[in-house]
């Protein structure tokens, strides 16, 4: 089964390189939202769409710094700020600009949420 999975992953990587699109998947984030009335948990998983393998490599090398910045950003939000479609888009843009502010090899084009749960 592993050779099949590895082959599929390689095909996907080659397809992404051919199209000029690269992605960086991130592990999920689980944070407490900044709420006045009780605790609200927020779980999100995301992927960065980047334009080169150099940016992909830089993000992977700086993953602790990337995760730290995102955790601080997410935990500063409250439910009302992230519960609407506009709020989600604003959050994506804020994550993108925050991480882009310290990248040197290129930029993140898009932040894509692959899982989004708030309770």
Buried (B, 14 or more C-beta within 10 A) or exposed (E): EEEEEEEEEEEEEEEBEEEEBBBBEBEEBEBEBEBEEEEBEBBBBBBBBBBBBBBBBBBEEBEEEBEEBBEEBBEEBBBEBBEEEEBBEBBBEBBBEBBBEEBEBBBBBBBEEEEEEBE
